[in-house]
């Protein structure tokens, strides 16, 4: 069960990373409205996941808290997307070393 949960959390982090990258690409192509929608979607997903997370994996909980705290206090889309992408990479790097 723990292995399945770890694989699920890794998959979730990859989704956050990939969607943040997509938002960054949209922003850089001048499609600010769609980039903003991606950012808002990621923000809502993180907040919902954090609210229901049981805290079994401290690294993942830290990952969610980092994103949540930043996006609540910083409304800028591009920096939020970059933080989500970097935090996702950091989490994935941390779990790959376990």
C-alpha positions as CSV (number, residue, x, y, z in Angstrom):
1,X,0.0,0.0,0.0
2,X,2.8,2.4,0.9
3,X,4.4,1.8,-2.5
4,X,1.2,2.5,-4.3
5,X,0.8,5.8,-2.3
6,X,4.3,6.8,-3.1
7,X,3.8,6.2,-6.8
8,X,0.5,8.2,-6.6
9,X,2.2,11.2,-4.9
10,X,5.1,11.1,-7.4
11,X,2.5,11.1,-10.2
12,X,0.7,14.1,-8.7
13,X,4.0,16.0,-8.4
14,X,4.7,15.3,-12.1
15,X,1.2,16.6,-13.0
16,X,1.9,19.8,-11.1
17,X,5.3,20.2,-12.8
18,X,4.0,19.5,-16.3
19,X,1.0,21.8,-15.9
20,X,3.2,24.6,-14.5
21,X,5.5,24.2,-17.5
22,X,2.5,24.4,-19.8
23,X,1.4,27.6,-18.1
24,X,4.8,29.1,-18.4
25,X,4.9,28.3,-22.1
26,X,1.4,29.8,-22.6
27,X,2.6,33.0,-20.8
28,X,5.7,33.2,-22.9
29,X,3.7,32.8,-26.1
30,X,1.5,35.8,-25.0
31,X,-1.5,33.8,-24.0
32,X,-1.8,35.3,-20.6
33,X,-5.5,34.4,-20.1
34,X,-4.9,30.7,-20.6
35,X,-1.7,30.8,-18.4
36,X,-3.8,32.5,-15.7
37,X,-6.4,29.7,-15.9
38,X,-3.7,27.1,-15.6
39,X,-2.3,28.9,-12.6
40,X,-5.7,29.2,-10.9
41,X,-6.4,25.5,-11.6
42,X,-3.1,24.5,-10.0
43,X,-3.8,26.8,-7.1
44,X,-7.2,25.3,-6.4
45,X,-5.9,21.8,-6.8
46,X,-3.1,22.4,-4.3
47,X,-5.4,24.0,-1.8
48,X,-8.0,21.1,-2.1
49,X,-5.3,18.5,-1.9
50,X,-3.7,20.1,1.1
51,X,-7.1,20.4,2.9
52,X,-7.7,16.6,2.5
53,X,-4.1,15.4,2.9
54,X,-3.5,13.1,5.9
55,X,0.2,14.0,6.2
56,X,1.6,10.5,5.7
57,X,4.5,11.8,3.6
58,X,6.3,14.7,5.1
59,X,8.1,15.6,1.9
60,X,4.8,15.8,0.0
61,X,3.2,17.8,2.8
62,X,6.1,20.3,2.6
63,X,5.8,20.4,-1.2
64,X,2.0,21.3,-0.9
65,X,2.6,23.9,1.9
66,X,5.4,25.6,0.0
67,X,3.1,26.0,-3.0
68,X,0.0,27.0,-1.0
69,X,1.8,29.6,1.1
70,X,3.4,31.2,-2.0
71,X,0.3,31.4,-4.1
72,X,-1.8,32.8,-1.3
73,X,0.6,35.7,-0.8
74,X,1.7,36.4,-4.4
75,X,-0.8,37.0,-7.1
76,X,1.7,37.1,-10.0
77,X,1.0,34.2,-12.4
78,X,4.5,33.7,-13.9
79,X,6.4,33.6,-10.6
80,X,3.7,31.3,-9.1
81,X,4.0,28.9,-12.1
82,X,7.8,29.0,-11.8
83,X,7.6,28.2,-8.0
84,X,5.3,25.3,-8.6
85,X,7.6,23.9,-11.3
86,X,10.7,24.2,-9.1
87,X,8.9,22.8,-6.0
88,X,7.7,19.8,-8.1
89,X,11.2,19.2,-9.4
90,X,12.6,19.4,-5.8
91,X,10.1,17.0,-4.5
92,X,10.7,14.5,-7.3
93,X,14.4,14.8,-6.8
94,X,14.0,14.1,-3.1
95,X,11.8,11.0,-3.6
96,X,14.0,9.6,-6.3
97,X,16.9,9.5,-3.8
98,X,14.9,7.4,-1.4
